[in-house]
Amino acid sequence: MSANTCVAVTQINIDPNDCDFGAPLVLHITFDALRPLQNVQWCFSYTRDIVGAPDDVVELHRTAPADYASASHVACSAQIVGDAANCGVVRCALHDAAGAELHRLDLV
């Protein structure tokens, strides 16, 4: 773990976890704040990844700014539409008040 590490993800739940691409995507992330985090915000986005197609980045959800000091949980529910719903990356990024990325998870 680097000295700049601010969270340790302890669990990720993704629903649906089968091939039901028409259902809303629901993410639950459980994590430990390894140091006090103040006024930080989780941002969830989806990037379509199809060869020969432009990368479309869609913001799915942005949490309200919050403070974390220990074990915590964040959730996101969003509908990913279109024929590319199964060809992309969901990014879960934690940002500070200035917008700098503190931590990122890329989920395929």
Biopython code that builds the backbone (N, CA, C, O; Angstrom):
import numpy as np
from Bio.PDB.StructureBuilder import StructureBuilder

atoms = [
    (1, "MET", "N", (0.835, -1.161, 0.000)),
    (1, "MET", "CA", (0.000, 0.000, 0.000)),
    (1, "MET", "C", (0.890, 1.239, 0.000)),
    (1, "MET", "O", (1.841, 1.313, 0.778)),
    (2, "SER", "N", (0.596, 2.209, -0.861)),
    (2, "SER", "CA", (1.426, 3.415, -0.928)),
    (2, "SER", "C", (1.055, 4.367, 0.197)),
    (2, "SER", "O", (0.005, 4.232, 0.826)),
    (3, "ALA", "N", (1.928, 5.327, 0.440)),
    (3, "ALA", "CA", (1.691, 6.304, 1.503)),
    (3, "ALA", "C", (0.486, 7.184, 1.196)),
    (3, "ALA", "O", (-0.099, 7.759, 2.113)),
    (4, "ASN", "N", (0.104, 7.302, -0.071)),
    (4, "ASN", "CA", (-1.024, 8.143, -0.468)),
    (4, "ASN", "C", (-2.358, 7.398, -0.456)),
    (4, "ASN", "O", (-3.397, 7.993, -0.743)),
    (5, "THR", "N", (-2.344, 6.122, -0.133)),
    (5, "THR", "CA", (-3.576, 5.347, -0.129)),
    (5, "THR", "C", (-4.506, 5.897, 0.943)),
    (5, "THR", "O", (-4.108, 6.083, 2.093)),
    (6, "CYS", "N", (-5.765, 6.156, 0.545)),
    (6, "CYS", "CA", (-6.702, 6.739, 1.501)),
    (6, "CYS", "C", (-7.869, 5.820, 1.829)),
    (6, "CYS", "O", (-8.528, 6.016, 2.850)),
    (7, "VAL", "N", (-8.144, 4.818, 0.987)),
    (7, "VAL", "CA", (-9.213, 3.864, 1.273)),
    (7, "VAL", "C", (-8.753, 2.455, 0.924)),
    (7, "VAL", "O", (-7.916, 2.244, 0.046)),
    (8, "ALA", "N", (-9.330, 1.504, 1.642)),
    (8, "ALA", "CA", (-9.135, 0.086, 1.327)),
    (8, "ALA", "C", (-10.521, -0.488, 1.080)),
    (8, "ALA", "O", (-11.353, -0.526, 1.987)),
    (9, "VAL", "N", (-10.768, -0.933, -0.137)),
    (9, "VAL", "CA", (-12.058, -1.512, -0.477)),
    (9, "VAL", "C", (-12.119, -2.913, 0.110)),
    (9, "VAL", "O", (-11.227, -3.732, -0.112)),
    (10, "THR", "N", (-13.185, -3.182, 0.865)),
    (10, "THR", "CA", (-13.320, -4.479, 1.517)),
    (10, "THR", "C", (-14.358, -5.364, 0.851)),
    (10, "THR", "O", (-14.312, -6.586, 0.989)),
    (11, "GLN", "N", (-15.305, -4.755, 0.123)),
    (11, "GLN", "CA", (-16.314, -5.558, -0.563)),
    (11, "GLN", "C", (-16.955, -4.746, -1.682)),
    (11, "GLN", "O", (-17.181, -3.543, -1.552)),
    (12, "ILE", "N", (-17.243, -5.441, -2.792)),
    (12, "ILE", "CA", (-17.972, -4.849, -3.911)),
    (12, "ILE", "C", (-19.085, -5.819, -4.287)),
    (12, "ILE", "O", (-18.838, -7.001, -4.530)),
    (13, "ASN", "N", (-20.301, -5.312, -4.333)),
    (13, "ASN", "CA", (-21.439, -6.094, -4.814)),
    (13, "ASN", "C", (-21.992, -5.406, -6.048)),
    (13, "ASN", "O", (-22.212, -4.194, -6.048)),
    (14, "ILE", "N", (-22.217, -6.185, -7.101)),
    (14, "ILE", "CA", (-22.750, -5.669, -8.354)),
    (14, "ILE", "C", (-23.973, -6.490, -8.724)),
    (14, "ILE", "O", (-23.912, -7.718, -8.786)),
    (15, "ASP", "N", (-25.074, -5.811, -8.969)),
    (15, "ASP", "CA", (-26.297, -6.471, -9.420)),
    (15, "ASP", "C", (-26.811, -5.749, -10.665)),
    (15, "ASP", "O", (-26.722, -4.522, -10.694)),
    (16, "PRO", "N", (-27.318, -6.383, -11.652)),
    (16, "PRO", "CA", (-27.341, -7.841, -11.733)),
    (16, "PRO", "C", (-25.943, -8.359, -12.048)),
    (16, "PRO", "O", (-25.148, -7.656, -12.672)),
    (17, "ASN", "N", (-25.644, -9.557, -11.631)),
    (17, "ASN", "CA", (-24.342, -10.158, -11.934)),
    (17, "ASN", "C", (-24.496, -11.282, -12.946)),
    (17, "ASN", "O", (-23.674, -12.196, -13.008)),
    (18, "ASP", "N", (-25.563, -11.203, -13.740)),
    (18, "ASP", "CA", (-25.762, -12.154, -14.832)),
    (18, "ASP", "C", (-25.879, -11.351, -16.134)),
    (18, "ASP", "O", (-25.359, -10.239, -16.220)),
    (19, "CYS", "N", (-26.527, -11.878, -17.097)),
    (19, "CYS", "CA", (-26.604, -11.233, -18.415)),
    (19, "CYS", "C", (-27.879, -10.428, -18.612)),
    (19, "CYS", "O", (-28.305, -10.244, -19.752)),
    (20, "ASP", "N", (-28.493, -9.951, -17.561)),
    (20, "ASP", "CA", (-29.704, -9.136, -17.668)),
    (20, "ASP", "C", (-29.305, -7.688, -17.917)),
    (20, "ASP", "O", (-29.299, -6.869, -16.997)),
    (21, "PHE", "N", (-28.967, -7.374, -19.182)),
    (21, "PHE", "CA", (-28.458, -6.051, -19.523)),
    (21, "PHE", "C", (-29.538, -4.979, -19.530)),
    (21, "PHE", "O", (-29.219, -3.797, -19.657)),
    (22, "GLY", "N", (-30.797, -5.355, -19.399)),
    (22, "GLY", "CA", (-31.863, -4.369, -19.351)),
    (22, "GLY", "C", (-32.149, -3.871, -17.950)),
    (22, "GLY", "O", (-32.830, -2.859, -17.780)),
    (23, "ALA", "N", (-31.638, -4.566, -16.941)),
    (23, "ALA", "CA", (-31.892, -4.186, -15.553)),
    (23, "ALA", "C", (-30.947, -3.060, -15.135)),
    (23, "ALA", "O", (-29.841, -2.946, -15.665)),
    (24, "PRO", "N", (-31.379, -2.232, -14.190)),
    (24, "PRO", "CA", (-30.480, -1.183, -13.681)),
    (24, "PRO", "C", (-29.243, -1.804, -13.038)),
    (24, "PRO", "O", (-29.315, -2.876, -12.438)),
    (25, "LEU", "N", (-28.135, -1.134, -13.168)),
    (25, "LEU", "CA", (-26.885, -1.540, -12.538)),
    (25, "LEU", "C", (-26.881, -0.977, -11.120)),
    (25, "LEU", "O", (-27.085, 0.221, -10.925)),
    (26, "VAL", "N", (-26.651, -1.828, -10.144)),
    (26, "VAL", "CA", (-26.606, -1.403, -8.746)),
    (26, "VAL", "C", (-25.246, -1.812, -8.182)),
    (26, "VAL", "O", (-24.883, -2.988, -8.208)),
    (27, "LEU", "N", (-24.504, -0.841, -7.678)),
    (27, "LEU", "CA", (-23.186, -1.079, -7.090)),
    (27, "LEU", "C", (-23.227, -0.740, -5.610)),
    (27, "LEU", "O", (-23.799, 0.275, -5.214)),
    (28, "HIS", "N", (-22.623, -1.586, -4.801)),
    (28, "HIS", "CA", (-22.442, -1.329, -3.377)),
    (28, "HIS", "C", (-20.961, -1.518, -3.094)),
    (28, "HIS", "O", (-20.405, -2.584, -3.359)),
    (29, "ILE", "N", (-20.330, -0.497, -2.560)),
    (29, "ILE", "CA", (-18.903, -0.572, -2.238)),
    (29, "ILE", "C", (-18.743, -0.322, -0.742)),
    (29, "ILE", "O", (-19.189, 0.698, -0.218)),
    (30, "THR", "N", (-18.100, -1.270, -0.065)),
    (30, "THR", "CA", (-17.770, -1.126, 1.344)),
    (30, "THR", "C", (-16.275, -0.884, 1.424)),
    (30, "THR", "O", (-15.487, -1.577, 0.779)),
    (31, "PHE", "N", (-15.889, 0.105, 2.220)),
    (31, "PHE", "CA", (-14.469, 0.456, 2.292)),
    (31, "PHE", "C", (-14.128, 0.990, 3.671)),
    (31, "PHE", "O", (-14.999, 1.398, 4.439)),
    (32, "ASP", "N", (-12.838, 0.974, 3.961)),
    (32, "ASP", "CA", (-12.309, 1.573, 5.180)),
    (32, "ASP", "C", (-11.546, 2.830, 4.795)),
    (32, "ASP", "O", (-10.679, 2.788, 3.923)),
    (33, "ALA", "N", (-11.861, 3.946, 5.439)),
    (33, "ALA", "CA", (-11.065, 5.166, 5.267)),
    (33, "ALA", "C", (-9.801, 4.979, 6.102)),
    (33, "ALA", "O", (-9.877, 4.775, 7.314)),
    (34, "LEU", "N", (-8.660, 5.048, 5.464)),
    (34, "LEU", "CA", (-7.392, 4.793, 6.160)),
    (34, "LEU", "C", (-6.849, 6.040, 6.834)),
    (34, "LEU", "O", (-5.888, 5.983, 7.601)),
    (35, "ARG", "N", (-7.472, 7.153, 6.540)),
    (35, "ARG", "CA", (-7.174, 8.431, 7.188)),
    (35, "ARG", "C", (-8.455, 9.250, 7.109)),
    (35, "ARG", "O", (-9.311, 8.944, 6.280)),
    (36, "PRO", "N", (-8.621, 10.267, 7.930)),
    (36, "PRO", "CA", (-9.838, 11.078, 7.841)),
    (36, "PRO", "C", (-9.956, 11.735, 6.463)),
    (36, "PRO", "O", (-9.014, 12.358, 5.974)),
    (37, "LEU", "N", (-11.111, 11.585, 5.863)),
    (37, "LEU", "CA", (-11.389, 12.183, 4.555)),
    (37, "LEU", "C", (-12.531, 13.173, 4.741)),
    (37, "LEU", "O", (-13.596, 12.811, 5.243)),
    (38, "GLN", "N", (-12.312, 14.411, 4.340)),
    (38, "GLN", "CA", (-13.325, 15.435, 4.520)),
    (38, "GLN", "C", (-13.752, 16.007, 3.180)),
    (38, "GLN", "O", (-12.930, 16.281, 2.306)),
    (39, "ASN", "N", (-15.077, 16.182, 3.042)),
    (39, "ASN", "CA", (-15.657, 16.811, 1.864)),
    (39, "ASN", "C", (-15.234, 16.100, 0.573)),
    (39, "ASN", "O", (-14.830, 16.745, -0.394)),
    (40, "VAL", "N", (-15.332, 14.775, 0.570)),
    (40, "VAL", "CA", (-14.984, 13.979, -0.613)),
    (40, "VAL", "C", (-16.268, 13.470, -1.264)),
    (40, "VAL", "O", (-17.325, 13.422, -0.635)),
    (41, "GLN", "N", (-16.157, 13.100, -2.511)),
    (41, "GLN", "CA", (-17.326, 12.733, -3.303)),
    (41, "GLN", "C", (-17.005, 11.563, -4.209)),
    (41, "GLN", "O", (-15.980, 11.560, -4.890)),
    (42, "TRP", "N", (-17.893, 10.551, -4.219)),
    (42, "TRP", "CA", (-17.764, 9.429, -5.144)),
    (42, "TRP", "C", (-18.436, 9.803, -6.458)),
    (42, "TRP", "O", (-19.545, 10.338, -6.463)),
    (43, "CYS", "N", (-17.770, 9.526, -7.565)),
    (43, "CYS", "CA", (-18.312, 9.774, -8.897)),
    (43, "CYS", "C", (-18.300, 8.450, -9.663)),
    (43, "CYS", "O", (-17.265, 7.792, -9.769)),
    (44, "PHE", "N", (-19.452, 8.075, -10.190)),
    (44, "PHE", "CA", (-19.599, 6.830, -10.937)),
    (44, "PHE", "C", (-19.856, 7.179, -12.393)),
    (44, "PHE", "O", (-20.729, 7.992, -12.696)),
    (45, "SER", "N", (-19.097, 6.566, -13.294)),
    (45, "SER", "CA", (-19.284, 6.813, -14.725)),
    (45, "SER", "C", (-19.134, 5.507, -15.494)),
    (45, "SER", "O", (-18.641, 4.508, -14.969)),
    (46, "TYR", "N", (-19.564, 5.539, -16.734)),
    (46, "TYR", "CA", (-19.500, 4.373, -17.616)),
    (46, "TYR", "C", (-18.845, 4.806, -18.917)),
    (46, "TYR", "O", (-19.226, 5.818, -19.505)),
    (47, "THR", "N", (-17.858, 4.036, -19.365)),
    (47, "THR", "CA", (-17.192, 4.300, -20.633)),
    (47, "THR", "C", (-17.419, 3.124, -21.555)),
    (47, "THR", "O", (-17.021, 1.997, -21.259)),
    (48, "ARG", "N", (-18.066, 3.398, -22.681)),
    (48, "ARG", "CA", (-18.282, 2.353, -23.687)),
    (48, "ARG", "C", (-16.936, 2.030, -24.322)),
    (48, "ARG", "O", (-16.150, 2.933, -24.611)),
    (49, "ASP", "N", (-16.672, 0.761, -24.537)),
    (49, "ASP", "CA", (-15.390, 0.323, -25.085)),
    (49, "ASP", "C", (-15.641, -0.658, -26.229)),
    (49, "ASP", "O", (-15.647, -1.874, -26.035)),
    (50, "ILE", "N", (-15.846, -0.110, -27.411)),
    (50, "ILE", "CA", (-16.070, -0.929, -28.599)),
    (50, "ILE", "C", (-15.063, -0.496, -29.657)),
    (50, "ILE", "O", (-14.937, 0.695, -29.940)),
    (51, "VAL", "N", (-14.348, -1.444, -30.241)),
    (51, "VAL", "CA", (-13.338, -1.148, -31.248)),
    (51, "VAL", "C", (-13.981, -0.382, -32.405)),
    (51, "VAL", "O", (-15.007, -0.797, -32.944)),
    (52, "GLY", "N", (-13.367, 0.733, -32.776)),
    (52, "GLY", "CA", (-13.833, 1.524, -33.909)),
    (52, "GLY", "C", (-14.911, 2.522, -33.561)),
    (52, "GLY", "O", (-15.290, 3.331, -34.408)),
    (53, "ALA", "N", (-15.415, 2.492, -32.345)),
    (53, "ALA", "CA", (-16.451, 3.436, -31.926)),
    (53, "ALA", "C", (-15.828, 4.456, -30.975)),
    (53, "ALA", "O", (-14.863, 4.149, -30.274)),
    (54, "PRO", "N", (-16.377, 5.659, -30.954)),
    (54, "PRO", "CA", (-15.839, 6.647, -30.010)),
    (54, "PRO", "C", (-16.137, 6.201, -28.577)),
    (54, "PRO", "O", (-17.160, 5.574, -28.303)),
    (55, "ASP", "N", (-15.224, 6.540, -27.678)),
    (55, "ASP", "CA", (-15.444, 6.230, -26.269)),
    (55, "ASP", "C", (-16.441, 7.237, -25.711)),
    (55, "ASP", "O", (-16.143, 8.427, -25.607)),
    (56, "ASP", "N", (-17.611, 6.759, -25.359)),
    (56, "ASP", "CA", (-18.635, 7.597, -24.757)),
    (56, "ASP", "C", (-18.534, 7.466, -23.251)),
    (56, "ASP", "O", (-18.649, 6.364, -22.713)),
    (57, "VAL", "N", (-18.319, 8.581, -22.563)),
    (57, "VAL", "CA", (-18.278, 8.573, -21.109)),
    (57, "VAL", "C", (-19.583, 9.174, -20.612)),
    (57, "VAL", "O", (-19.929, 10.309, -20.943)),
    (58, "VAL", "N", (-20.299, 8.396, -19.813)),
    (58, "VAL", "CA", (-21.581, 8.824, -19.276)),
    (58, "VAL", "C", (-21.479, 8.863, -17.759)),
    (58, "VAL", "O", (-21.141, 7.858, -17.134)),
    (59, "GLU", "N", (-21.768, 10.012, -17.165)),
    (59, "GLU", "CA", (-21.798, 10.080, -15.703)),
    (59, "GLU", "C", (-23.066, 9.396, -15.231)),
    (59, "GLU", "O", (-24.164, 9.732, -15.672)),
    (60, "LEU", "N", (-22.910, 8.432, -14.329)),
    (60, "LEU", "CA", (-24.038, 7.676, -13.811)),
    (60, "LEU", "C", (-24.595, 8.257, -12.517)),
    (60, "LEU", "O", (-25.808, 8.345, -12.331)),
    (61, "HIS", "N", (-23.694, 8.650, -11.632)),
    (61, "HIS", "CA", (-24.134, 9.109, -10.313)),
    (61, "HIS", "C", (-22.982, 9.843, -9.639)),
    (61, "HIS", "O", (-21.814, 9.498, -9.816)),
    (62, "ARG", "N", (-23.333, 10.846, -8.875)),
    (62, "ARG", "CA", (-22.349, 11.591, -8.080)),
    (62, "ARG", "C", (-22.947, 11.742, -6.689)),
    (62, "ARG", "O", (-24.047, 12.275, -6.540)),
    (63, "THR", "N", (-22.229, 11.275, -5.666)),
    (63, "THR", "CA", (-22.752, 11.380, -4.306)),
    (63, "THR", "C", (-22.591, 12.810, -3.798)),
    (63, "THR", "O", (-21.802, 13.592, -4.330)),
    (64, "ALA", "N", (-23.340, 13.127, -2.777)),
    (64, "ALA", "CA", (-23.153, 14.405, -2.094)),
    (64, "ALA", "C", (-21.810, 14.362, -1.367)),
    (64, "ALA", "O", (-21.389, 13.292, -0.928)),
    (65, "PRO", "N", (-21.133, 15.492, -1.233)),
    (65, "PRO", "CA", (-19.876, 15.501, -0.479)),
    (65, "PRO", "C", (-20.100, 14.974, 0.939)),
    (65, "PRO", "O", (-21.119, 15.258, 1.569)),
    (66, "ALA", "N", (-19.131, 14.202, 1.425)),
    (66, "ALA", "CA", (-19.258, 13.577, 2.738)),
    (66, "ALA", "C", (-17.893, 13.473, 3.406)),
    (66, "ALA", "O", (-16.854, 13.652, 2.771)),
    (67, "ASP", "N", (-17.922, 13.183, 4.687)),
    (67, "ASP", "CA", (-16.713, 12.939, 5.476)),
    (67, "ASP", "C", (-16.689, 11.462, 5.849)),
    (67, "ASP", "O", (-17.723, 10.884, 6.187)),
    (68, "TYR", "N", (-15.506, 10.853, 5.788)),
    (68, "TYR", "CA", (-15.342, 9.447, 6.161)),
    (68, "TYR", "C", (-14.151, 9.337, 7.098)),
    (68, "TYR", "O", (-13.122, 9.977, 6.882)),
    (69, "ALA", "N", (-14.294, 8.518, 8.145)),
    (69, "ALA", "CA", (-13.191, 8.343, 9.084)),
    (69, "ALA", "C", (-12.968, 6.887, 9.459)),
    (69, "ALA", "O", (-12.032, 6.578, 10.196)),
    (70, "SER", "N", (-13.812, 5.988, 8.965)),
    (70, "SER", "CA", (-13.685, 4.575, 9.336)),
    (70, "SER", "C", (-14.401, 3.734, 8.295)),
    (70, "SER", "O", (-14.468, 4.119, 7.127)),
    (71, "ALA", "N", (-14.936, 2.594, 8.701)),
    (71, "ALA", "CA", (-15.670, 1.716, 7.788)),
    (71, "ALA", "C", (-16.885, 2.463, 7.240)),
    (71, "ALA", "O", (-17.633, 3.087, 7.994)),
    (72, "SER", "N", (-17.073, 2.393, 5.921)),
    (72, "SER", "CA", (-18.134, 3.145, 5.267)),
    (72, "SER", "C", (-18.693, 2.361, 4.105)),
    (72, "SER", "O", (-18.171, 1.312, 3.726)),
    (73, "HIS", "N", (-19.767, 2.892, 3.544)),
    (73, "HIS", "CA", (-20.458, 2.244, 2.436)),
    (73, "HIS", "C", (-20.952, 3.318, 1.479)),
    (73, "HIS", "O", (-21.379, 4.391, 1.905)),
    (74, "VAL", "N", (-20.893, 3.028, 0.193)),
    (74, "VAL", "CA", (-21.450, 3.918, -0.821)),
    (74, "VAL", "C", (-22.171, 3.047, -1.840)),
    (74, "VAL", "O", (-21.763, 1.915, -2.098)),
    (75, "ALA", "N", (-23.251, 3.580, -2.421)),
    (75, "ALA", "CA", (-24.036, 2.814, -3.391)),
    (75, "ALA", "C", (-24.400, 3.692, -4.560)),
    (75, "ALA", "O", (-24.488, 4.914, -4.442)),
    (76, "CYS", "N", (-24.612, 3.047, -5.698)),
    (76, "CYS", "CA", (-25.006, 3.727, -6.930)),
    (76, "CYS", "C", (-25.984, 2.825, -7.659)),
    (76, "CYS", "O", (-25.788, 1.612, -7.733)),
    (77, "SER", "N", (-27.039, 3.423, -8.197)),
    (77, "SER", "CA", (-27.977, 2.690, -9.036)),
    (77, "SER", "C", (-28.194, 3.519, -10.290)),
    (77, "SER", "O", (-28.512, 4.706, -10.208)),
    (78, "ALA", "N", (-28.021, 2.896, -11.453)),
    (78, "ALA", "CA", (-28.170, 3.627, -12.712)),
    (78, "ALA", "C", (-28.559, 2.666, -13.820)),
    (78, "ALA", "O", (-28.253, 1.475, -13.772)),
    (79, "GLN", "N", (-29.229, 3.202, -14.803)),
    (79, "GLN", "CA", (-29.613, 2.428, -15.977)),
    (79, "GLN", "C", (-28.610, 2.722, -17.086)),
    (79, "GLN", "O", (-28.445, 3.872, -17.493)),
    (80, "ILE", "N", (-27.944, 1.684, -17.570)),
    (80, "ILE", "CA", (-27.057, 1.823, -18.728)),
    (80, "ILE", "C", (-27.847, 1.318, -19.921)),
    (80, "ILE", "O", (-28.246, 0.155, -19.956)),
    (81, "VAL", "N", (-28.072, 2.175, -20.891)),
    (81, "VAL", "CA", (-28.934, 1.819, -22.015)),
    (81, "VAL", "C", (-28.130, 1.646, -23.289)),
    (81, "VAL", "O", (-26.979, 2.072, -23.383)),
    (82, "GLY", "N", (-28.754, 1.016, -24.260)),
    (82, "GLY", "CA", (-28.127, 0.855, -25.561)),
    (82, "GLY", "C", (-27.491, -0.508, -25.725)),
    (82, "GLY", "O", (-27.395, -1.298, -24.785)),
    (83, "ASP", "N", (-27.059, -0.758, -26.954)),
    (83, "ASP", "CA", (-26.493, -2.063, -27.283)),
    (83, "ASP", "C", (-25.088, -2.254, -26.735)),
    (83, "ASP", "O", (-24.536, -3.350, -26.830)),
    (84, "ALA", "N", (-24.502, -1.215, -26.166)),
    (84, "ALA", "CA", (-23.137, -1.313, -25.656)),
    (84, "ALA", "C", (-23.095, -1.520, -24.148)),
    (84, "ALA", "O", (-22.032, -1.403, -23.539)),
    (85, "ALA", "N", (-24.230, -1.823, -23.544)),
    (85, "ALA", "CA", (-24.284, -1.933, -22.084)),
    (85, "ALA", "C", (-23.361, -3.019, -21.537)),
    (85, "ALA", "O", (-22.983, -2.969, -20.366)),
    (86, "ASN", "N", (-22.995, -3.988, -22.351)),
    (86, "ASN", "CA", (-22.119, -5.049, -21.868)),
    (86, "ASN", "C", (-20.701, -4.913, -22.408)),
    (86, "ASN", "O", (-19.920, -5.859, -22.313)),
    (87, "CYS", "N", (-20.354, -3.770, -22.967)),
    (87, "CYS", "CA", (-19.026, -3.566, -23.565)),
    (87, "CYS", "C", (-18.413, -2.292, -23.019)),
    (87, "CYS", "O", (-18.263, -1.314, -23.751)),
    (88, "GLY", "N", (-18.060, -2.289, -21.753)),
    (88, "GLY", "CA", (-17.499, -1.069, -21.216)),
    (88, "GLY", "C", (-16.945, -1.242, -19.822)),
    (88, "GLY", "O", (-16.832, -2.349, -19.296)),
    (89, "VAL", "N", (-16.601, -0.100, -19.242)),
    (89, "VAL", "CA", (-15.971, -0.046, -17.934)),
    (89, "VAL", "C", (-16.771, 0.907, -17.055)),
    (89, "VAL", "O", (-17.081, 2.028, -17.460)),
    (90, "VAL", "N", (-17.103, 0.453, -15.854)),
    (90, "VAL", "CA", (-17.706, 1.335, -14.862)),
    (90, "VAL", "C", (-16.578, 1.836, -13.975)),
    (90, "VAL", "O", (-15.827, 1.047, -13.400)),
    (91, "ARG", "N", (-16.468, 3.156, -13.870)),
    (91, "ARG", "CA", (-15.423, 3.761, -13.046)),
    (91, "ARG", "C", (-16.064, 4.322, -11.782)),
    (91, "ARG", "O", (-17.054, 5.051, -11.844)),
    (92, "CYS", "N", (-15.490, 3.972, -10.645)),
    (92, "CYS", "CA", (-15.916, 4.482, -9.341)),
    (92, "CYS", "C", (-14.717, 5.254, -8.800)),
    (92, "CYS", "O", (-13.704, 4.660, -8.431)),
    (93, "ALA", "N", (-14.834, 6.573, -8.755)),
    (93, "ALA", "CA", (-13.689, 7.399, -8.368)),
    (93, "ALA", "C", (-14.047, 8.287, -7.188)),
    (93, "ALA", "O", (-15.126, 8.877, -7.147)),
    (94, "LEU", "N", (-13.144, 8.377, -6.240)),
    (94, "LEU", "CA", (-13.304, 9.235, -5.082)),
    (94, "LEU", "C", (-12.501, 10.509, -5.326)),
    (94, "LEU", "O", (-11.303, 10.457, -5.607)),
    (95, "HIS", "N", (-13.179, 11.659, -5.215)),
    (95, "HIS", "CA", (-12.548, 12.954, -5.486)),
    (95, "HIS", "C", (-12.575, 13.834, -4.240)),
    (95, "HIS", "O", (-13.500, 13.768, -3.431)),
    (96, "ASP", "N", (-11.536, 14.658, -4.106)),
    (96, "ASP", "CA", (-11.536, 15.635, -3.025)),
    (96, "ASP", "C", (-12.326, 16.872, -3.451)),
    (96, "ASP", "O", (-12.834, 16.929, -4.570)),
    (97, "ALA", "N", (-12.430, 17.851, -2.571)),
    (97, "ALA", "CA", (-13.245, 19.041, -2.839)),
    (97, "ALA", "C", (-12.758, 19.822, -4.054)),
    (97, "ALA", "O", (-13.549, 20.508, -4.700)),
    (98, "ALA", "N", (-11.468, 19.728, -4.374)),
    (98, "ALA", "CA", (-10.919, 20.433, -5.531)),
    (98, "ALA", "C", (-11.093, 19.639, -6.825)),
    (98, "ALA", "O", (-10.769, 20.136, -7.904)),
    (99, "GLY", "N", (-11.601, 18.411, -6.728)),
    (99, "GLY", "CA", (-11.812, 17.587, -7.914)),
    (99, "GLY", "C", (-10.690, 16.616, -8.212)),
    (99, "GLY", "O", (-10.768, 15.869, -9.187)),
    (100, "ALA", "N", (-9.649, 16.606, -7.397)),
    (100, "ALA", "CA", (-8.530, 15.680, -7.618)),
    (100, "ALA", "C", (-8.970, 14.258, -7.252)),
    (100, "ALA", "O", (-9.663, 14.043, -6.258)),
    (101, "GLU", "N", (-8.557, 13.309, -8.069)),
    (101, "GLU", "CA", (-8.905, 11.904, -7.838)),
    (101, "GLU", "C", (-8.027, 11.321, -6.737)),
    (101, "GLU", "O", (-6.800, 11.344, -6.833)),
    (102, "LEU", "N", (-8.662, 10.801, -5.694)),
    (102, "LEU", "CA", (-7.946, 10.198, -4.571)),
    (102, "LEU", "C", (-7.835, 8.678, -4.700)),
    (102, "LEU", "O", (-6.845, 8.075, -4.285)),
    (103, "HIS", "N", (-8.880, 8.069, -5.290)),
    (103, "HIS", "CA", (-8.920, 6.618, -5.414)),
    (103, "HIS", "C", (-9.829, 6.283, -6.589)),
    (103, "HIS", "O", (-10.804, 6.986, -6.856)),
    (104, "ARG", "N", (-9.495, 5.187, -7.293)),
    (104, "ARG", "CA", (-10.329, 4.806, -8.439)),
    (104, "ARG", "C", (-10.413, 3.286, -8.550)),
    (104, "ARG", "O", (-9.433, 2.567, -8.353)),
    (105, "LEU", "N", (-11.617, 2.827, -8.873)),
    (105, "LEU", "CA", (-11.859, 1.427, -9.203)),
    (105, "LEU", "C", (-12.414, 1.397, -10.615)),
    (105, "LEU", "O", (-13.355, 2.128, -10.922)),
    (106, "ASP", "N", (-11.855, 0.575, -11.473)),
    (106, "ASP", "CA", (-12.390, 0.355, -12.814)),
    (106, "ASP", "C", (-12.927, -1.061, -12.850)),
    (106, "ASP", "O", (-12.183, -2.020, -12.643)),
    (107, "LEU", "N", (-14.225, -1.196, -13.113)),
    (107, "LEU", "CA", (-14.892, -2.496, -13.109)),
    (107, "LEU", "C", (-15.349, -2.832, -14.517)),
    (107, "LEU", "O", (-16.076, -2.056, -15.137)),
    (108, "VAL", "N", (-14.928, -3.985, -15.027)),
    (108, "VAL", "CA", (-15.285, -4.410, -16.376)),
    (108, "VAL", "C", (-16.559, -5.234, -16.304)),
    (108, "VAL", "O", (-17.050, -5.702, -17.331)),
]
sb = StructureBuilder()
sb.init_structure("model")
sb.init_model(0)
sb.init_chain("A")
sb.init_seg("    ")
for serial, (resi, resn, name, xyz) in enumerate(atoms, 1):
    if name == "N":
        sb.init_residue(resn, " ", resi, " ")
    sb.init_atom(name, np.array(xyz, "f"), 0.0, 1.0, " ", f" {name:<3s}", serial, name[0])
structure = sb.get_structure()
